[in-house]
Amino acid sequence: AFLGAIAMFTSNLGDARARLARSSREIECAESVFTALERACATVVLDAARAGDGIEGDAARLRMVRASVGLGDDGSDRFGEFVATAVGFDASARRVTIERGTQREVQSAPVRELRFRYLTEDGWQEVFRSADFGEFPVAIEASIWFERGDSPVPIAGDAPATATPPDRRRLIRITGGPTLDALAIRRIDREREP
């Protein structure tokens, strides 16, 4: 009985460690995505000429061109060259990638789905290009569904991960974008419900 209790304790301890490691990877992935987007939104430009549209994205990938910001205390401009930040989902690898300029970082947490939506004055958009709209969106919503042992891998014909609430979600306001009050946002959300 004593040996059985020790074996059960060791097994439970191993399971707890695995859950903690998974949770840590998920938190790190979500915070990396949200931080990259928030930093890019702070200095995003509407049109960067040769660098491309300021904001261009669909449901699975978002690219923003922003002015790089320096301290200005070394004699350089506070706002310098344009830098692109891109966040995307690789469905075959089930991983999120974050690109900042020439650096590419693949997140270690397995992801079922990553979805972006763009809030405009006319409602939620699945695709957005700042050049087409002539302005920024009000906000960008980023939602992440993580792959877990208890969540089945979707196969053809299954309901998408978006049928369930996301594991992590953040609504990021765009500096310099149009504004909507809370009542207008609620009205837009109600119109979207089936």
C-alpha positions in Angstrom: 0.0 0.0 0.0 2.9 2.4 0.9 4.6 1.7 -2.5 1.3 2.2 -4.3 0.8 5.6 -2.6 4.3 6.7 -3.5 3.8 5.7 -7.1 0.5 7.6 -7.2 2.1 10.7 -5.6 5.0 10.6 -8.1 2.6 10.2 -11.1 0.4 13.1 -9.8 3.6 15.2 -9.3 4.6 14.5 -12.9 1.2 15.5 -14.3 1.2 18.7 -12.3 4.7 19.6 -13.7 3.5 18.9 -17.2 0.4 21.1 -16.7 2.5 23.9 -15.2 5.0 23.8 -18.1 2.1 23.9 -20.7 0.4 26.8 -18.9 3.7 28.7 -18.8 4.2 28.2 -22.6 0.7 29.4 -23.2 1.0 32.5 -21.1 4.4 33.3 -22.7 2.9 32.8 -26.2 -0.1 35.0 -25.5 1.9 37.8 -23.9 4.4 37.7 -26.8 1.6 38.1 -29.3 -0.2 40.8 -27.4 2.9 42.8 -26.6 4.1 42.8 -30.2 0.7 44.0 -31.3 0.4 46.7 -28.7 3.9 48.1 -29.4 3.2 48.1 -33.1 -0.2 49.8 -32.6 1.5 52.6 -30.6 3.5 54.0 -33.6 1.8 52.4 -36.7 1.6 54.5 -39.8 -1.3 54.7 -42.2 0.9 54.2 -45.4 4.6 53.6 -45.4 5.0 54.0 -49.2 7.6 51.4 -50.2 7.3 49.5 -46.9 3.6 48.9 -47.6 0.3 49.5 -45.9 0.4 50.5 -42.3 -2.1 47.8 -41.4 -2.8 44.8 -43.6 -4.3 41.6 -42.3 -6.9 38.9 -42.5 -8.2 36.4 -39.9 -4.9 34.4 -39.6 -2.1 37.0 -40.3 -1.6 40.6 -39.4 1.2 42.9 -40.6 1.8 46.4 -39.3 4.4 48.9 -40.4 5.4 51.3 -37.7 7.9 54.1 -37.2 10.8 52.9 -35.1 11.2 54.9 -32.0 14.4 55.9 -30.3 15.2 58.0 -27.2 16.6 60.8 -29.3 19.3 61.5 -26.8 22.1 60.3 -29.1 21.4 63.0 -31.7 19.3 60.6 -33.9 15.6 61.2 -34.8 13.1 60.0 -32.3 11.0 58.6 -35.1 13.3 56.7 -37.6 12.9 54.2 -40.3 9.9 52.0 -40.8 9.8 48.5 -39.3 7.3 45.8 -40.0 5.8 43.6 -37.3 3.9 40.5 -38.4 2.0 38.0 -36.4 0.7 34.9 -38.1 -0.5 31.3 -37.6 1.1 28.3 -39.3 -1.7 25.8 -39.4 0.5 22.9 -40.5 3.0 23.4 -37.6 0.2 24.6 -35.2 2.5 27.4 -34.0 2.3 31.2 -33.9 5.2 33.2 -35.5 6.1 36.8 -34.7 8.3 38.7 -37.1 9.9 42.0 -36.2 12.0 43.4 -39.0 14.4 40.6 -40.0 13.9 38.6 -36.7 11.5 35.7 -36.7 10.4 34.0 -33.5 8.3 30.8 -33.4 6.3 30.4 -30.2 6.6 27.0 -28.4 3.0 26.6 -27.3 0.9 24.5 -29.7 -2.1 26.5 -31.0 -5.3 25.3 -32.5 -6.2 28.6 -34.0 -5.3 32.3 -34.0 -7.9 34.8 -35.2 -7.7 38.6 -35.9 -10.8 40.8 -36.3 -10.8 44.5 -37.1 -13.3 46.9 -35.5 -14.3 49.8 -37.8 -17.0 52.3 -37.5 -19.1 50.0 -39.8 -18.6 46.9 -37.6 -16.3 44.0 -37.5 -14.2 43.2 -40.5 -12.4 39.9 -41.3 -9.9 41.6 -43.7 -8.4 45.0 -43.4 -6.0 47.2 -45.4 -5.4 50.7 -44.2 -4.9 51.9 -47.8 -8.4 50.7 -48.8 -10.1 52.3 -45.8 -8.0 55.4 -45.7 -7.9 55.2 -42.0 -7.0 52.9 -39.1 -9.5 50.5 -37.5 -10.9 51.5 -34.2 -9.3 48.4 -32.6 -7.9 45.0 -33.4 -9.1 41.9 -31.6 -6.6 39.0 -31.2 -8.0 35.6 -30.0 -6.0 32.5 -29.3 -7.2 28.9 -28.9 -4.5 26.6 -27.5 -4.0 22.9 -28.4 -4.4 20.8 -25.3 -4.5 17.1 -24.6 -8.2 17.4 -23.8 -9.1 19.3 -26.9 -9.4 17.2 -30.0 -7.5 18.1 -33.1 -10.0 19.4 -35.7 -10.5 17.2 -38.8 -12.3 18.1 -42.0 -16.0 18.8 -41.3 -15.5 19.5 -37.6 -16.6 22.7 -36.0 -13.8 25.3 -36.0 -12.1 26.2 -32.7 -13.8 29.5 -32.9 -17.1 27.8 -32.0 -15.8 27.8 -28.4 -14.6 30.9 -26.4 -10.9 31.6 -26.9 -8.3 30.8 -24.2 -6.9 34.3 -24.5 -8.3 37.4 -26.1 -7.3 41.0 -26.2 -8.8 44.1 -27.8 -6.1 46.6 -28.8 -7.0 50.2 -29.5 -5.1 51.9 -32.4 -3.4 55.2 -31.5 -4.8 57.8 -34.0 -7.7 55.6 -35.0 -11.3 56.6 -35.0 -13.2 56.3 -31.7 -16.4 54.5 -30.8 -18.2 54.7 -27.5 -19.1 51.6 -25.5 -22.7 51.7 -26.6 -21.8 51.7 -30.3 -19.5 48.7 -29.7 -22.3 46.8 -27.9 -24.7 47.6 -30.8 -22.1 46.2 -33.3 -21.6 43.1 -31.3 -25.4 42.5 -31.0 -25.8 42.9 -34.8 -23.2 40.2 -35.3 -24.9 37.6 -33.0 -27.1 35.0 -34.8 
